[in-house]
């Protein structure tokens, strides 16, 4: 489903989302945590844009 770039972007995006939730949000700084979560969602969305396998052209 994903090529190597897509897999890397997806993993990095999920890690940033998890860090944003369990790091700043849990410690009482929701604005920075929300920014981390939004950036993680954007990176994960880029995985679907840049990382999908394109069918071979004939």
C-alpha positions as CSV (number, residue, x, y, z in Angstrom):
1,X,0.0,0.0,0.0
2,X,2.8,2.4,0.8
3,X,6.3,2.7,-0.5
4,X,9.3,3.4,1.8
5,X,8.7,7.1,2.0
6,X,5.0,6.6,2.9
7,X,5.9,4.2,5.6
8,X,8.5,6.5,7.1
9,X,6.1,9.5,7.0
10,X,3.3,7.5,8.5
11,X,5.4,6.2,11.4
12,X,6.9,9.7,12.1
13,X,3.4,11.3,12.0
14,X,2.0,8.7,14.5
15,X,5.0,9.1,16.8
16,X,4.5,12.9,16.8
17,X,0.8,12.6,17.5
18,X,1.4,10.2,20.4
19,X,4.2,12.5,21.8
20,X,1.9,15.5,21.4
21,X,-0.9,13.8,23.4
22,X,1.1,12.2,26.2
23,X,3.8,14.9,26.5
24,X,2.6,18.5,26.6
25,X,-1.2,17.8,26.8
26,X,-0.9,15.5,29.9
27,X,1.6,17.9,31.6
28,X,-0.7,20.8,31.3
29,X,0.3,22.7,28.2
30,X,-2.5,22.0,25.7
31,X,-1.6,24.6,23.1
32,X,1.9,23.2,22.3
33,X,0.4,19.7,22.5
34,X,-2.3,20.6,20.0
35,X,0.3,22.0,17.6
36,X,2.3,18.7,17.9
37,X,-0.9,16.7,17.2
38,X,-1.8,18.9,14.2
39,X,1.7,18.6,12.7
40,X,1.6,14.9,13.2
41,X,-1.8,14.7,11.4
42,X,-0.3,16.7,8.5
43,X,2.7,14.5,8.2
44,X,0.5,11.3,8.4
45,X,-1.7,12.8,5.6
46,X,1.4,13.5,3.5
47,X,2.2,9.8,3.8
48,X,-1.1,9.1,1.9
49,X,-0.2,11.7,-0.7
50,X,3.4,11.0,-1.4
51,X,3.7,7.4,-0.2
52,X,1.2,5.5,-2.2
53,X,2.2,3.0,-4.8
54,X,1.4,4.2,-8.2
55,X,0.4,1.6,-10.8
56,X,2.9,1.1,-13.6
57,X,2.3,3.1,-16.8
58,X,1.8,1.0,-19.9
